[in-house]
Amino acid sequence: MSAGVPEPDPRNTARPAEGVPPGETPPGESSTGTGAGPYRPLSRGWGKGPLVLICLVAVACALFFLAYAVMLNL
């Protein structure tokens, strides 16, 4: 058994009237480049506000589950 690329179904190939002759690959999209604009280096990163908020939520969740565990044992 061969693992090669199967031949395309002749009923599904492009017709010359559509602009691409049989056996040729149509051109790709023009918007596939890697550059989406001028290069801007990354800034400092996360601000202190969101990090403090995330840490407070994590500590609050940890305290809740710790209190819940203590209440289950009583």
Predicted model as a PDB file, atoms N, CA, C, CB and O in Angstrom, pLDDT in the B-factor column:
MODEL        1                                                                  
ATOM      1  N   MET A   1       0.839  -1.162   0.000  1.00 55.00           N  
ATOM      2  CA  MET A   1       0.000   0.000   0.000  1.00 55.00           C  
ATOM      3  C   MET A   1       0.895   1.240   0.000  1.00 55.00           C  
ATOM      4  CB  MET A   1      -0.961  -0.011   1.212  1.00 55.00           C  
ATOM      5  O   MET A   1       1.818   1.346   0.809  1.00 55.00           O  
ATOM      6  N   SER A   2       0.628   2.146  -0.881  1.00 59.00           N  
ATOM      7  CA  SER A   2       1.433   3.343  -1.018  1.00 59.00           C  
ATOM      8  C   SER A   2       0.855   4.471  -0.155  1.00 59.00           C  
ATOM      9  CB  SER A   2       1.511   3.772  -2.494  1.00 59.00           C  
ATOM     10  O   SER A   2      -0.361   4.629  -0.048  1.00 59.00           O  
ATOM     11  N   ALA A   3       1.753   5.248   0.456  1.00 64.00           N  
ATOM     12  CA  ALA A   3       1.310   6.361   1.304  1.00 64.00           C  
ATOM     13  C   ALA A   3       1.385   7.688   0.562  1.00 64.00           C  
ATOM     14  CB  ALA A   3       2.154   6.430   2.577  1.00 64.00           C  
ATOM     15  O   ALA A   3       1.358   8.749   1.184  1.00 64.00           O  
ATOM     16  N   GLY A   4       1.479   7.634  -0.759  1.00 67.00           N  
ATOM     17  CA  GLY A   4       1.594   8.854  -1.550  1.00 67.00           C  
ATOM     18  C   GLY A   4       0.289   9.626  -1.599  1.00 67.00           C  
ATOM     19  O   GLY A   4      -0.734   9.175  -1.084  1.00 67.00           O  
ATOM     20  N   VAL A   5       0.333  10.782  -2.218  1.00 69.00           N  
ATOM     21  CA  VAL A   5      -0.844  11.629  -2.363  1.00 69.00           C  
ATOM     22  C   VAL A   5      -1.731  11.032  -3.445  1.00 69.00           C  
ATOM     23  CB  VAL A   5      -0.449  13.102  -2.707  1.00 69.00           C  
ATOM     24  O   VAL A   5      -1.257  10.755  -4.547  1.00 69.00           O  
ATOM     25  N   PRO A   6      -3.013  10.828  -3.147  1.00 71.00           N  
ATOM     26  CA  PRO A   6      -3.893  10.241  -4.166  1.00 71.00           C  
ATOM     27  C   PRO A   6      -4.147  11.231  -5.296  1.00 71.00           C  
ATOM     28  CB  PRO A   6      -5.230   9.800  -3.540  1.00 71.00           C  
ATOM     29  O   PRO A   6      -4.068  12.446  -5.109  1.00 71.00           O  
ATOM     30  N   GLU A   7      -4.446  10.702  -6.440  1.00 73.00           N  
ATOM     31  CA  GLU A   7      -4.773  11.525  -7.596  1.00 73.00           C  
ATOM     32  C   GLU A   7      -6.124  12.203  -7.362  1.00 73.00           C  
ATOM     33  CB  GLU A   7      -4.797  10.672  -8.900  1.00 73.00           C  
ATOM     34  O   GLU A   7      -7.038  11.579  -6.822  1.00 73.00           O  
ATOM     35  N   PRO A   8      -6.262  13.462  -7.758  1.00 69.00           N  
ATOM     36  CA  PRO A   8      -7.546  14.141  -7.557  1.00 69.00           C  
ATOM     37  C   PRO A   8      -8.634  13.558  -8.454  1.00 69.00           C  
ATOM     38  CB  PRO A   8      -7.401  15.641  -7.824  1.00 69.00           C  
ATOM     39  O   PRO A   8      -8.365  13.038  -9.537  1.00 69.00           O  
ATOM     40  N   ASP A   9      -9.840  13.658  -7.980  1.00 71.00           N  
ATOM     41  CA  ASP A   9     -10.984  13.192  -8.749  1.00 71.00           C  
ATOM     42  C   ASP A   9     -11.162  14.129  -9.943  1.00 71.00           C  
ATOM     43  CB  ASP A   9     -12.281  13.137  -7.868  1.00 71.00           C  
ATOM     44  O   ASP A   9     -11.302  15.336  -9.746  1.00 71.00           O  
ATOM     45  N   PRO A  10     -11.163  13.616 -11.171  1.00 66.00           N  
ATOM     46  CA  PRO A  10     -11.266  14.500 -12.341  1.00 66.00           C  
ATOM     47  C   PRO A  10     -12.564  15.295 -12.367  1.00 66.00           C  
ATOM     48  CB  PRO A  10     -11.151  13.689 -13.611  1.00 66.00           C  
ATOM     49  O   PRO A  10     -12.628  16.335 -13.022  1.00 66.00           O  
ATOM     50  N   ARG A  11     -13.598  14.835 -11.673  1.00 70.00           N  
ATOM     51  CA  ARG A  11     -14.860  15.587 -11.656  1.00 70.00           C  
ATOM     52  C   ARG A  11     -14.751  16.823 -10.782  1.00 70.00           C  
ATOM     53  CB  ARG A  11     -16.006  14.701 -11.162  1.00 70.00           C  
ATOM     54  O   ARG A  11     -15.537  17.757 -10.941  1.00 70.00           O  
ATOM     55  N   ASN A  12     -13.773  16.853  -9.841  1.00 65.00           N  
ATOM     56  CA  ASN A  12     -13.650  17.976  -8.919  1.00 65.00           C  
ATOM     57  C   ASN A  12     -12.508  18.925  -9.277  1.00 65.00           C  
ATOM     58  CB  ASN A  12     -13.454  17.461  -7.521  1.00 65.00           C  
ATOM     59  O   ASN A  12     -12.287  19.899  -8.558  1.00 65.00           O  
ATOM     60  N   THR A  13     -11.788  18.680 -10.346  1.00 59.00           N  
ATOM     61  CA  THR A  13     -10.675  19.550 -10.715  1.00 59.00           C  
ATOM     62  C   THR A  13     -11.193  20.836 -11.341  1.00 59.00           C  
ATOM     63  CB  THR A  13      -9.721  18.831 -11.682  1.00 59.00           C  
ATOM     64  O   THR A  13     -12.303  20.875 -11.872  1.00 59.00           O  
ATOM     65  N   ALA A  14     -10.389  21.880 -11.275  1.00 54.00           N  
ATOM     66  CA  ALA A  14     -10.780  23.179 -11.834  1.00 54.00           C  
ATOM     67  C   ALA A  14     -10.827  23.104 -13.348  1.00 54.00           C  
ATOM     68  CB  ALA A  14      -9.806  24.287 -11.385  1.00 54.00           C  
ATOM     69  O   ALA A  14     -10.018  22.431 -13.987  1.00 54.00           O  
ATOM     70  N   ARG A  15     -11.792  23.811 -13.900  1.00 54.00           N  
ATOM     71  CA  ARG A  15     -11.917  23.870 -15.352  1.00 54.00           C  
ATOM     72  C   ARG A  15     -11.168  25.088 -15.872  1.00 54.00           C  
ATOM     73  CB  ARG A  15     -13.405  23.917 -15.782  1.00 54.00           C  
ATOM     74  O   ARG A  15     -11.048  26.082 -15.156  1.00 54.00           O  
ATOM     75  N   PRO A  16     -10.658  25.034 -17.107  1.00 50.00           N  
ATOM     76  CA  PRO A  16      -9.947  26.194 -17.649  1.00 50.00           C  
ATOM     77  C   PRO A  16     -10.783  27.466 -17.639  1.00 50.00           C  
ATOM     78  CB  PRO A  16      -9.499  25.905 -19.055  1.00 50.00           C  
ATOM     79  O   PRO A  16     -10.217  28.555 -17.556  1.00 50.00           O  
ATOM     80  N   ALA A  17     -12.096  27.373 -17.719  1.00 54.00           N  
ATOM     81  CA  ALA A  17     -12.939  28.560 -17.711  1.00 54.00           C  
ATOM     82  C   ALA A  17     -12.902  29.263 -16.351  1.00 54.00           C  
ATOM     83  CB  ALA A  17     -14.376  28.187 -18.070  1.00 54.00           C  
ATOM     84  O   ALA A  17     -13.238  30.444 -16.259  1.00 54.00           O  
ATOM     85  N   GLU A  18     -12.496  28.549 -15.293  1.00 59.00           N  
ATOM     86  CA  GLU A  18     -12.430  29.145 -13.959  1.00 59.00           C  
ATOM     87  C   GLU A  18     -11.112  29.867 -13.722  1.00 59.00           C  
ATOM     88  CB  GLU A  18     -12.626  28.078 -12.901  1.00 59.00           C  
ATOM     89  O   GLU A  18     -10.952  30.483 -12.668  1.00 59.00           O  
ATOM     90  N   GLY A  19     -10.171  29.823 -14.638  1.00 63.00           N  
ATOM     91  CA  GLY A  19      -8.934  30.571 -14.508  1.00 63.00           C  
ATOM     92  C   GLY A  19      -7.725  29.744 -14.123  1.00 63.00           C  
ATOM     93  O   GLY A  19      -6.601  30.224 -14.279  1.00 63.00           O  
ATOM     94  N   VAL A  20      -7.893  28.530 -13.630  1.00 61.00           N  
ATOM     95  CA  VAL A  20      -6.760  27.696 -13.239  1.00 61.00           C  
ATOM     96  C   VAL A  20      -6.836  26.405 -14.054  1.00 61.00           C  
ATOM     97  CB  VAL A  20      -6.766  27.399 -11.688  1.00 61.00           C  
ATOM     98  O   VAL A  20      -7.780  25.629 -13.908  1.00 61.00           O  
ATOM     99  N   PRO A  21      -5.844  26.178 -14.907  1.00 67.00           N  
ATOM    100  CA  PRO A  21      -5.874  24.957 -15.698  1.00 67.00           C  
ATOM    101  C   PRO A  21      -5.678  23.719 -14.819  1.00 67.00           C  
ATOM    102  CB  PRO A  21      -4.800  25.008 -16.782  1.00 67.00           C  
ATOM    103  O   PRO A  21      -5.092  23.819 -13.741  1.00 67.00           O  
ATOM    104  N   PRO A  22      -6.157  22.562 -15.259  1.00 69.00           N  
ATOM    105  CA  PRO A  22      -5.995  21.332 -14.484  1.00 69.00           C  
ATOM    106  C   PRO A  22      -4.515  21.040 -14.234  1.00 69.00           C  
ATOM    107  CB  PRO A  22      -6.656  20.145 -15.212  1.00 69.00           C  
ATOM    108  O   PRO A  22      -3.680  21.200 -15.125  1.00 69.00           O  
ATOM    109  N   GLY A  23      -4.205  20.611 -13.013  1.00 70.00           N  
ATOM    110  CA  GLY A  23      -2.838  20.267 -12.662  1.00 70.00           C  
ATOM    111  C   GLY A  23      -2.027  21.410 -12.074  1.00 70.00           C  
ATOM    112  O   GLY A  23      -0.916  21.184 -11.594  1.00 70.00           O  
ATOM    113  N   GLU A  24      -2.545  22.618 -12.099  1.00 74.00           N  
ATOM    114  CA  GLU A  24      -1.832  23.759 -11.527  1.00 74.00           C  
ATOM    115  C   GLU A  24      -2.444  24.153 -10.189  1.00 74.00           C  
ATOM    116  CB  GLU A  24      -1.853  24.955 -12.496  1.00 74.00           C  
ATOM    117  O   GLU A  24      -3.635  23.950  -9.951  1.00 74.00           O  
ATOM    118  N   THR A  25      -1.625  24.710  -9.333  1.00 72.00           N  
ATOM    119  CA  THR A  25      -2.082  25.149  -8.027  1.00 72.00           C  
ATOM    120  C   THR A  25      -2.472  26.621  -8.113  1.00 72.00           C  
ATOM    121  CB  THR A  25      -0.988  24.921  -6.944  1.00 72.00           C  
ATOM    122  O   THR A  25      -1.714  27.433  -8.646  1.00 72.00           O  
ATOM    123  N   PRO A  26      -3.646  26.970  -7.594  1.00 64.00           N  
ATOM    124  CA  PRO A  26      -4.033  28.382  -7.620  1.00 64.00           C  
ATOM    125  C   PRO A  26      -3.147  29.194  -6.674  1.00 64.00           C  
ATOM    126  CB  PRO A  26      -5.523  28.545  -7.234  1.00 64.00           C  
ATOM    127  O   PRO A  26      -2.582  28.635  -5.734  1.00 64.00           O  
ATOM    128  N   PRO A  27      -3.017  30.484  -6.903  1.00 63.00           N  
ATOM    129  CA  PRO A  27      -2.184  31.304  -6.020  1.00 63.00           C  
ATOM    130  C   PRO A  27      -2.781  31.392  -4.624  1.00 63.00           C  
ATOM    131  CB  PRO A  27      -2.009  32.707  -6.602  1.00 63.00           C  
ATOM    132  O   PRO A  27      -3.998  31.324  -4.451  1.00 63.00           O  
ATOM    133  N   GLY A  28      -1.911  31.545  -3.630  1.00 63.00           N  
ATOM    134  CA  GLY A  28      -2.361  31.666  -2.244  1.00 63.00           C  
ATOM    135  C   GLY A  28      -2.896  33.044  -1.963  1.00 63.00           C  
ATOM    136  O   GLY A  28      -2.855  33.929  -2.818  1.00 63.00           O  
ATOM    137  N   GLU A  29      -3.399  33.222  -0.761  1.00 60.00           N  
ATOM    138  CA  GLU A  29      -3.921  34.531  -0.377  1.00 60.00           C  
ATOM    139  C   GLU A  29      -2.781  35.509  -0.196  1.00 60.00           C  
ATOM    140  CB  GLU A  29      -4.753  34.434   0.912  1.00 60.00           C  
ATOM    141  O   GLU A  29      -1.663  35.125   0.148  1.00 60.00           O  
ATOM    142  N   SER A  30      -3.069  36.767  -0.429  1.00 59.00           N  
ATOM    143  CA  SER A  30      -2.016  37.766  -0.308  1.00 59.00           C  
ATOM    144  C   SER A  30      -1.832  38.234   1.132  1.00 59.00           C  
ATOM    145  CB  SER A  30      -2.322  38.952  -1.198  1.00 59.00           C  
ATOM    146  O   SER A  30      -0.862  38.933   1.424  1.00 59.00           O  
ATOM    147  N   SER A  31      -2.736  37.868   2.041  1.00 55.00           N  
ATOM    148  CA  SER A  31      -2.648  38.344   3.421  1.00 55.00           C  
ATOM    149  C   SER A  31      -2.044  37.315   4.360  1.00 55.00           C  
ATOM    150  CB  SER A  31      -4.013  38.733   3.917  1.00 55.00           C  
ATOM    151  O   SER A  31      -2.377  37.294   5.545  1.00 55.00           O  
ATOM    152  N   THR A  32      -1.164  36.463   3.857  1.00 54.00           N  
ATOM    153  CA  THR A  32      -0.581  35.439   4.708  1.00 54.00           C  
ATOM    154  C   THR A  32       0.800  35.818   5.209  1.00 54.00           C  
ATOM    155  CB  THR A  32      -0.508  34.138   3.966  1.00 54.00           C  
ATOM    156  O   THR A  32       1.519  34.958   5.718  1.00 54.00           O  
ATOM    157  N   GLY A  33       1.188  37.060   5.083  1.00 56.00           N  
ATOM    158  CA  GLY A  33       2.494  37.499   5.566  1.00 56.00           C  
ATOM    159  C   GLY A  33       2.559  37.511   7.081  1.00 56.00           C  
ATOM    160  O   GLY A  33       1.525  37.496   7.749  1.00 56.00           O  
ATOM    161  N   THR A  34       3.769  37.537   7.630  1.00 60.00           N  
ATOM    162  CA  THR A  34       3.932  37.502   9.069  1.00 60.00           C  
ATOM    163  C   THR A  34       3.817  38.876   9.698  1.00 60.00           C  
ATOM    164  CB  THR A  34       5.252  36.894   9.419  1.00 60.00           C  
ATOM    165  O   THR A  34       3.499  38.981  10.882  1.00 60.00           O  
ATOM    166  N   GLY A  35       4.062  39.913   8.953  1.00 61.00           N  
ATOM    167  CA  GLY A  35       4.033  41.253   9.528  1.00 61.00           C  
ATOM    168  C   GLY A  35       2.630  41.821   9.548  1.00 61.00           C  
ATOM    169  O   GLY A  35       1.990  41.936   8.504  1.00 61.00           O  
ATOM    170  N   ALA A  36       2.148  42.175  10.724  1.00 66.00           N  
ATOM    171  CA  ALA A  36       0.830  42.773  10.839  1.00 66.00           C  
ATOM    172  C   ALA A  36       0.938  44.255  11.158  1.00 66.00           C  
ATOM    173  CB  ALA A  36       0.011  42.058  11.907  1.00 66.00           C  
ATOM    174  O   ALA A  36      -0.064  44.896  11.476  1.00 66.00           O  
ATOM    175  N   GLY A  37       2.107  44.789  11.078  1.00 69.00           N  
ATOM    176  CA  GLY A  37       2.305  46.193  11.383  1.00 69.00           C  
ATOM    177  C   GLY A  37       3.743  46.409  11.817  1.00 69.00           C  
ATOM    178  O   GLY A  37       4.558  45.487  11.770  1.00 69.00           O  
ATOM    179  N   PRO A  38       4.052  47.616  12.235  1.00 77.00           N  
ATOM    180  CA  PRO A  38       5.424  47.880  12.661  1.00 77.00           C  
ATOM    181  C   PRO A  38       5.746  47.134  13.953  1.00 77.00           C  
ATOM    182  CB  PRO A  38       5.645  49.385  12.849  1.00 77.00           C  
ATOM    183  O   PRO A  38       4.867  46.901  14.783  1.00 77.00           O  
ATOM    184  N   TYR A  39       7.009  46.766  14.110  1.00 76.00           N  
ATOM    185  CA  TYR A  39       7.446  46.039  15.306  1.00 76.00           C  
ATOM    186  C   TYR A  39       7.490  46.981  16.496  1.00 76.00           C  
ATOM    187  CB  TYR A  39       8.831  45.388  15.084  1.00 76.00           C  
ATOM    188  O   TYR A  39       8.087  48.056  16.439  1.00 76.00           O  
ATOM    189  N   ARG A  40       6.850  46.557  17.566  1.00 76.00           N  
ATOM    190  CA  ARG A  40       6.911  47.314  18.811  1.00 76.00           C  
ATOM    191  C   ARG A  40       7.364  46.358  19.897  1.00 76.00           C  
ATOM    192  CB  ARG A  40       5.528  47.970  19.166  1.00 76.00           C  
ATOM    193  O   ARG A  40       6.714  45.337  20.118  1.00 76.00           O  
ATOM    194  N   PRO A  41       8.452  46.654  20.579  1.00 76.00           N  
ATOM    195  CA  PRO A  41       8.900  45.753  21.643  1.00 76.00           C  
ATOM    196  C   PRO A  41       7.871  45.706  22.776  1.00 76.00           C  
ATOM    197  CB  PRO A  41      10.275  46.200  22.188  1.00 76.00           C  
ATOM    198  O   PRO A  41       7.109  46.651  22.977  1.00 76.00           O  
ATOM    199  N   LEU A  42       7.865  44.593  23.507  1.00 70.00           N  
ATOM    200  CA  LEU A  42       6.923  44.429  24.592  1.00 70.00           C  
ATOM    201  C   LEU A  42       7.177  45.452  25.687  1.00 70.00           C  
ATOM    202  CB  LEU A  42       7.001  43.021  25.152  1.00 70.00           C  
ATOM    203  O   LEU A  42       8.315  45.841  25.951  1.00 70.00           O  
ATOM    204  N   SER A  43       6.106  45.871  26.308  1.00 72.00           N  
ATOM    205  CA  SER A  43       6.248  46.832  27.400  1.00 72.00           C  
ATOM    206  C   SER A  43       6.601  46.091  28.687  1.00 72.00           C  
ATOM    207  CB  SER A  43       4.947  47.661  27.584  1.00 72.00           C  
ATOM    208  O   SER A  43       6.987  44.923  28.642  1.00 72.00           O  
ATOM    209  N   ARG A  44       6.473  46.751  29.818  1.00 70.00           N  
ATOM    210  CA  ARG A  44       6.898  46.193  31.092  1.00 70.00           C  
ATOM    211  C   ARG A  44       6.173  44.910  31.459  1.00 70.00           C  
ATOM    212  CB  ARG A  44       6.698  47.199  32.171  1.00 70.00           C  
ATOM    213  O   ARG A  44       6.707  44.117  32.235  1.00 70.00           O  
ATOM    214  N   GLY A  45       5.018  44.682  30.948  1.00 72.00           N  
ATOM    215  CA  GLY A  45       4.256  43.491  31.310  1.00 72.00           C  
ATOM    216  C   GLY A  45       2.985  43.883  32.045  1.00 72.00           C  
ATOM    217  O   GLY A  45       2.419  44.948  31.799  1.00 72.00           O  
ATOM    218  N   TRP A  46       2.539  43.016  32.948  1.00 72.00           N  
ATOM    219  CA  TRP A  46       1.308  43.241  33.685  1.00 72.00           C  
ATOM    220  C   TRP A  46       1.478  44.433  34.616  1.00 72.00           C  
ATOM    221  CB  TRP A  46       0.906  41.984  34.476  1.00 72.00           C  
ATOM    222  O   TRP A  46       2.557  44.671  35.159  1.00 72.00           O  
ATOM    223  N   GLY A  47       0.418  45.156  34.785  1.00 81.00           N  
ATOM    224  CA  GLY A  47       0.413  46.233  35.762  1.00 81.00           C  
ATOM    225  C   GLY A  47       0.270  45.653  37.167  1.00 81.00           C  
ATOM    226  O   GLY A  47      -0.119  44.497  37.333  1.00 81.00           O  
ATOM    227  N   LYS A  48       0.585  46.455  38.165  1.00 86.00           N  
ATOM    228  CA  LYS A  48       0.524  45.967  39.543  1.00 86.00           C  
ATOM    229  C   LYS A  48      -0.913  45.728  39.991  1.00 86.00           C  
ATOM    230  CB  LYS A  48       1.202  46.955  40.484  1.00 86.00           C  
ATOM    231  O   LYS A  48      -1.169  44.829  40.791  1.00 86.00           O  
ATOM    232  N   GLY A  49      -1.839  46.512  39.491  1.00 88.00           N  
ATOM    233  CA  GLY A  49      -3.244  46.376  39.895  1.00 88.00           C  
ATOM    234  C   GLY A  49      -3.826  45.005  39.589  1.00 88.00           C  
ATOM    235  O   GLY A  49      -4.356  44.365  40.498  1.00 88.00           O  
ATOM    236  N   PRO A  50      -3.752  44.521  38.346  1.00 89.00           N  
ATOM    237  CA  PRO A  50      -4.310  43.200  38.056  1.00 89.00           C  
ATOM    238  C   PRO A  50      -3.609  42.080  38.824  1.00 89.00           C  
ATOM    239  CB  PRO A  50      -4.225  42.924  36.571  1.00 89.00           C  
ATOM    240  O   PRO A  50      -4.262  41.122  39.238  1.00 89.00           O  
ATOM    241  N   LEU A  51      -2.304  42.180  39.021  1.00 90.00           N  
ATOM    242  CA  LEU A  51      -1.597  41.133  39.769  1.00 90.00           C  
ATOM    243  C   LEU A  51      -2.031  41.100  41.226  1.00 90.00           C  
ATOM    244  CB  LEU A  51      -0.086  41.344  39.685  1.00 90.00           C  
ATOM    245  O   LEU A  51      -2.203  40.023  41.797  1.00 90.00           O  
ATOM    246  N   VAL A  52      -2.211  42.267  41.834  1.00 93.00           N  
ATOM    247  CA  VAL A  52      -2.663  42.317  43.225  1.00 93.00           C  
ATOM    248  C   VAL A  52      -4.073  41.751  43.325  1.00 93.00           C  
ATOM    249  CB  VAL A  52      -2.619  43.768  43.770  1.00 93.00           C  
ATOM    250  O   VAL A  52      -4.376  41.009  44.260  1.00 93.00           O  
ATOM    251  N   LEU A  53      -4.933  42.089  42.379  1.00 95.00           N  
ATOM    252  CA  LEU A  53      -6.303  41.584  42.388  1.00 95.00           C  
ATOM    253  C   LEU A  53      -6.338  40.061  42.260  1.00 95.00           C  
ATOM    254  CB  LEU A  53      -7.107  42.222  41.256  1.00 95.00           C  
ATOM    255  O   LEU A  53      -7.092  39.398  42.973  1.00 95.00           O  
ATOM    256  N   ILE A  54      -5.542  39.511  41.374  1.00 95.00           N  
ATOM    257  CA  ILE A  54      -5.497  38.063  41.188  1.00 95.00           C  
ATOM    258  C   ILE A  54      -4.975  37.389  42.456  1.00 95.00           C  
ATOM    259  CB  ILE A  54      -4.611  37.695  39.973  1.00 95.00           C  
ATOM    260  O   ILE A  54      -5.506  36.358  42.870  1.00 95.00           O  
ATOM    261  N   CYS A  55      -3.945  37.957  43.071  1.00 96.00           N  
ATOM    262  CA  CYS A  55      -3.406  37.379  44.311  1.00 96.00           C  
ATOM    263  C   CYS A  55      -4.436  37.434  45.431  1.00 96.00           C  
ATOM    264  CB  CYS A  55      -2.125  38.116  44.739  1.00 96.00           C  
ATOM    265  O   CYS A  55      -4.561  36.474  46.191  1.00 96.00           O  
ATOM    266  N   LEU A  56      -5.181  38.538  45.553  1.00 98.00           N  
ATOM    267  CA  LEU A  56      -6.205  38.640  46.588  1.00 98.00           C  
ATOM    268  C   LEU A  56      -7.324  37.619  46.384  1.00 98.00           C  
ATOM    269  CB  LEU A  56      -6.784  40.047  46.610  1.00 98.00           C  
ATOM    270  O   LEU A  56      -7.808  37.026  47.348  1.00 98.00           O  
ATOM    271  N   VAL A  57      -7.730  37.417  45.146  1.00 98.00           N  
ATOM    272  CA  VAL A  57      -8.772  36.422  44.859  1.00 98.00           C  
ATOM    273  C   VAL A  57      -8.261  35.019  45.188  1.00 98.00           C  
ATOM    274  CB  VAL A  57      -9.215  36.501  43.371  1.00 98.00           C  
ATOM    275  O   VAL A  57      -9.006  34.206  45.735  1.00 98.00           O  
ATOM    276  N   ALA A  58      -6.998  34.725  44.859  1.00 98.00           N  
ATOM    277  CA  ALA A  58      -6.432  33.408  45.159  1.00 98.00           C  
ATOM    278  C   ALA A  58      -6.349  33.177  46.664  1.00 98.00           C  
ATOM    279  CB  ALA A  58      -5.040  33.266  44.528  1.00 98.00           C  
ATOM    280  O   ALA A  58      -6.663  32.085  47.139  1.00 98.00           O  
ATOM    281  N   VAL A  59      -5.930  34.190  47.419  1.00 98.00           N  
ATOM    282  CA  VAL A  59      -5.845  34.056  48.880  1.00 98.00           C  
ATOM    283  C   VAL A  59      -7.240  33.893  49.481  1.00 98.00           C  
ATOM    284  CB  VAL A  59      -5.134  35.284  49.502  1.00 98.00           C  
ATOM    285  O   VAL A  59      -7.428  33.091  50.396  1.00 98.00           O  
ATOM    286  N   ALA A  60      -8.210  34.640  48.978  1.00 98.00           N  
ATOM    287  CA  ALA A  60      -9.581  34.523  49.481  1.00 98.00           C  
ATOM    288  C   ALA A  60     -10.138  33.124  49.221  1.00 98.00           C  
ATOM    289  CB  ALA A  60     -10.486  35.584  48.828  1.00 98.00           C  
ATOM    290  O   ALA A  60     -10.808  32.556  50.084  1.00 98.00           O  
ATOM    291  N   CYS A  61      -9.873  32.570  48.055  1.00 98.00           N  
ATOM    292  CA  CYS A  61     -10.331  31.212  47.747  1.00 98.00           C  
ATOM    293  C   CYS A  61      -9.653  30.195  48.655  1.00 98.00           C  
ATOM    294  CB  CYS A  61     -10.058  30.870  46.273  1.00 98.00           C  
ATOM    295  O   CYS A  61     -10.305  29.275  49.148  1.00 98.00           O  
ATOM    296  N   ALA A  62      -8.358  30.350  48.880  1.00 97.00           N  
ATOM    297  CA  ALA A  62      -7.633  29.433  49.748  1.00 97.00           C  
ATOM    298  C   ALA A  62      -8.176  29.503  51.174  1.00 97.00           C  
ATOM    299  CB  ALA A  62      -6.131  29.751  49.731  1.00 97.00           C  
ATOM    300  O   ALA A  62      -8.341  28.469  51.820  1.00 97.00           O  
ATOM    301  N   LEU A  63      -8.454  30.705  51.671  1.00 97.00           N  
ATOM    302  CA  LEU A  63      -9.008  30.850  53.021  1.00 97.00           C  
ATOM    303  C   LEU A  63     -10.408  30.253  53.121  1.00 97.00           C  
ATOM    304  CB  LEU A  63      -9.044  32.325  53.424  1.00 97.00           C  
ATOM    305  O   LEU A  63     -10.757  29.648  54.134  1.00 97.00           O  
ATOM    306  N   PHE A  64     -11.202  30.421  52.080  1.00 97.00           N  
ATOM    307  CA  PHE A  64     -12.541  29.839  52.073  1.00 97.00           C  
ATOM    308  C   PHE A  64     -12.476  28.317  52.181  1.00 97.00           C  
ATOM    309  CB  PHE A  64     -13.295  30.247  50.802  1.00 97.00           C  
ATOM    310  O   PHE A  64     -13.181  27.722  52.995  1.00 97.00           O  
ATOM    311  N   PHE A  65     -11.637  27.689  51.368  1.00 95.00           N  
ATOM    312  CA  PHE A  65     -11.558  26.237  51.396  1.00 95.00           C  
ATOM    313  C   PHE A  65     -10.919  25.734  52.689  1.00 95.00           C  
ATOM    314  CB  PHE A  65     -10.773  25.735  50.196  1.00 95.00           C  
ATOM    315  O   PHE A  65     -11.264  24.650  53.161  1.00 95.00           O  
ATOM    316  N   LEU A  66     -10.000  26.496  53.267  1.00 95.00           N  
ATOM    317  CA  LEU A  66      -9.422  26.122  54.551  1.00 95.00           C  
ATOM    318  C   LEU A  66     -10.490  26.181  55.645  1.00 95.00           C  
ATOM    319  CB  LEU A  66      -8.233  27.045  54.902  1.00 95.00           C  
ATOM    320  O   LEU A  66     -10.586  25.269  56.467  1.00 95.00           O  
ATOM    321  N   ALA A  67     -11.291  27.247  55.658  1.00 94.00           N  
ATOM    322  CA  ALA A  67     -12.368  27.360  56.639  1.00 94.00           C  
ATOM    323  C   ALA A  67     -13.412  26.271  56.421  1.00 94.00           C  
ATOM    324  CB  ALA A  67     -13.023  28.746  56.562  1.00 94.00           C  
ATOM    325  O   ALA A  67     -13.948  25.734  57.390  1.00 94.00           O  
ATOM    326  N   TYR A  68     -13.702  25.945  55.205  1.00 94.00           N  
ATOM    327  CA  TYR A  68     -14.667  24.886  54.900  1.00 94.00           C  
ATOM    328  C   TYR A  68     -14.160  23.541  55.400  1.00 94.00           C  
ATOM    329  CB  TYR A  68     -14.942  24.820  53.387  1.00 94.00           C  
ATOM    330  O   TYR A  68     -14.935  22.754  55.943  1.00 94.00           O  
ATOM    331  N   ALA A  69     -12.874  23.265  55.226  1.00 92.00           N  
ATOM    332  CA  ALA A  69     -12.295  22.014  55.702  1.00 92.00           C  
ATOM    333  C   ALA A  69     -12.338  21.951  57.222  1.00 92.00           C  
ATOM    334  CB  ALA A  69     -10.852  21.863  55.203  1.00 92.00           C  
ATOM    335  O   ALA A  69     -12.613  20.893  57.789  1.00 92.00           O  
ATOM    336  N   VAL A  70     -12.071  23.070  57.889  1.00 91.00           N  
ATOM    337  CA  VAL A  70     -12.105  23.103  59.344  1.00 91.00           C  
ATOM    338  C   VAL A  70     -13.548  22.881  59.837  1.00 91.00           C  
ATOM    339  CB  VAL A  70     -11.542  24.455  59.872  1.00 91.00           C  
ATOM    340  O   VAL A  70     -13.759  22.165  60.816  1.00 91.00           O  
ATOM    341  N   MET A  71     -14.509  23.472  59.185  1.00 89.00           N  
ATOM    342  CA  MET A  71     -15.906  23.306  59.583  1.00 89.00           C  
ATOM    343  C   MET A  71     -16.397  21.880  59.380  1.00 89.00           C  
ATOM    344  CB  MET A  71     -16.784  24.262  58.806  1.00 89.00           C  
ATOM    345  O   MET A  71     -17.255  21.429  60.139  1.00 89.00           O  
ATOM    346  N   LEU A  72     -15.898  21.163  58.403  1.00 87.00           N  
ATOM    347  CA  LEU A  72     -16.297  19.780  58.172  1.00 87.00           C  
ATOM    348  C   LEU A  72     -15.781  18.871  59.279  1.00 87.00           C  
ATOM    349  CB  LEU A  72     -15.786  19.298  56.815  1.00 87.00           C  
ATOM    350  O   LEU A  72     -16.431  17.880  59.612  1.00 87.00           O  
ATOM    351  N   ASN A  73     -14.648  19.183  59.845  1.00 80.00           N  
ATOM    352  CA  ASN A  73     -14.069  18.338  60.878  1.00 80.00           C  
ATOM    353  C   ASN A  73     -14.709  18.566  62.242  1.00 80.00           C  
ATOM    354  CB  ASN A  73     -12.584  18.581  60.965  1.00 80.00           C  
ATOM    355  O   ASN A  73     -14.495  17.755  63.144  1.00 80.00           O  
ATOM    356  N   LEU A  74     -15.482  19.629  62.434  1.00 67.00           N  
ATOM    357  CA  LEU A  74     -16.114  19.894  63.733  1.00 67.00           C  
ATOM    358  C   LEU A  74     -17.375  19.141  63.908  1.00 67.00           C  
ATOM    359  CB  LEU A  74     -16.388  21.343  63.903  1.00 67.00           C  
ATOM    360  O   LEU A  74     -18.025  19.257  64.948  1.00 67.00           O  
TER     361      LEU A  74                                                      
ENDMDL                                                                          
END                                                                             
